[in-house]
């Protein structure tokens, strides 16, 4: 499981989404990259994932 924490240009509040696979995370980021101001991907074991 992966957690993506992010802010957008239209909503500066931090939001978190959970994903079951890294492929789901990559798809989400590709579709929303223009909207994201900042994001971090964290694996369920606590390690930050660099994409």
Secondary structure, 3 states (H helix, E strand, C coil): CEEEEEEECCCCCCEEEEECCHHHHHHHHHHHCCCEEEEEEEECCCCEECC
